[in-house]
Every structure is written in C-alpha cells, then in structure tokens.
Amino acid sequence: MAKEGSKKDQTVKLLIENSIALQGVLTNMAVSLDRLSKNMEKMLDVFKENSMAIGEDKASSEVHEAREKELINRLDSLIDQNKMIAKGIILLESTIKEKDKQRDFGF
C-alpha cells in the first residue's frame, strides 16, 4: 500500500513538474511570437516606406538600391527568426509527444 501511494505521489509530482516546464516553454514561445509580430509590423513599415519612396523618388536609383538592400537584410533576418521559431515549435511538439508516450506507458 505504501509503495502504491509513493508511486502515485511520484507520478503526480512528475506531472506537476512537466506541467510547469511546459508552461515555461509556452511562455517562451509566446514571447517569441510577440517578437515575431513586432518584427512583422516593422517589416510592414519598411514596405510602406519603400512604396512611398518609389512613388516619390523614381529618379534616384541609388536611394532605391540602398533601401532595397536594407529591406532584403531585414527580410533575411525575419526569415532566420521564423526558422528558429519553427524549429522551437517542432521541438516543443516532439517533447510533448514524447512525454505523452512516456505517460501512456506509465513511465
């Protein structure tokens, strides 16, 4: 009887720890998604600025090239951030699946 209660206590404790760890991961993911949202807002601002600049400044190709390079750099940065977030989400999913399998098998 005592072993059963102890095993249940350990299982409950493990579930609580896993839940807390998962909450931490989800919090980090929320922060990352917030950063992504802000970066996308910045990107939209860049698009707006560039579209206005193209309309106003068609004669100056050097200005356009510099702005295009800046836009390309920002887009490359955003793509890299998206890749990192995607990897994090995939890792989170695999971790959750693994914990579910362990729980299903009684580990």
C-alpha positions in Angstrom: 0.0 0.0 0.0 2.8 2.4 0.9 4.6 1.7 -2.3 1.4 2.4 -4.3 0.9 5.7 -2.6 4.5 6.6 -3.0 4.4 5.7 -6.7 1.3 7.8 -7.2 2.9 10.7 -5.3 5.9 10.4 -7.6 3.7 10.4 -10.7 1.7 13.4 -9.5 5.0 15.2 -8.7 6.4 14.4 -12.1 3.2 15.5 -13.8 3.3 18.8 -11.9 7.0 19.3 -12.9 6.2 18.6 -16.5 3.3 20.9 -16.5 5.5 23.7 -15.0 8.2 23.1 -17.6 5.6 23.1 -20.4 4.3 26.4 -19.1 7.7 27.8 -19.2 8.2 26.6 -22.8 4.8 28.0 -23.8 5.7 31.3 -22.2 8.9 31.5 -24.2 7.0 30.6 -27.3 4.5 33.4 -26.6 7.4 35.9 -26.1 8.9 34.7 -29.4 5.6 35.1 -31.2 5.3 38.6 -29.8 8.7 39.5 -31.1 7.8 38.0 -34.5 4.7 40.1 -34.5 6.6 43.2 -33.8 9.2 42.4 -36.4 6.4 41.8 -39.0 5.0 45.3 -38.0 8.4 46.7 -38.7 8.6 44.9 -42.0 5.2 46.3 -43.0 6.5 49.8 -42.1 9.5 49.2 -44.3 7.2 48.1 -47.1 5.1 51.3 -46.7 8.2 53.5 -46.6 9.6 51.8 -49.7 6.4 52.1 -51.6 6.2 55.8 -50.8 9.8 56.3 -51.7 9.4 54.6 -55.0 6.4 56.8 -55.8 8.3 60.0 -54.8 11.8 59.2 -55.8 11.8 57.3 -59.1 14.8 59.3 -60.4 17.2 58.3 -57.7 18.2 54.6 -58.3 21.0 54.7 -55.7 18.5 55.5 -53.0 16.3 52.7 -54.2 19.2 50.2 -54.2 20.2 51.2 -50.6 16.6 50.8 -49.4 16.2 47.5 -51.3 19.4 46.2 -49.6 18.0 47.3 -46.2 14.7 45.6 -47.0 16.5 42.4 -48.1 18.6 42.4 -45.0 15.5 42.8 -42.8 13.6 40.1 -44.7 16.6 37.7 -44.4 16.7 38.4 -40.6 12.9 37.8 -40.4 13.3 34.6 -42.3 16.0 33.4 -39.9 13.9 34.3 -36.9 10.9 32.4 -38.4 13.2 29.3 -38.9 14.3 29.5 -35.3 10.7 29.8 -34.1 9.6 26.9 -36.4 12.4 24.7 -35.0 11.3 25.6 -31.5 7.7 24.7 -32.2 8.8 21.4 -33.7 11.0 20.7 -30.7 8.2 21.6 -28.4 5.8 19.3 -30.3 8.2 16.4 -30.2 8.9 16.9 -26.5 5.1 16.9 -25.7 4.6 13.8 -27.8 7.5 12.0 -26.1 6.1 13.0 -22.6 2.7 11.7 -23.7 4.2 8.4 -24.8 6.0 8.1 -21.5 2.8 8.8 -19.6 0.9 6.3 -21.7 3.4 3.6 -21.0 3.5 4.5 -17.3 7.0 5.9 -17.0 
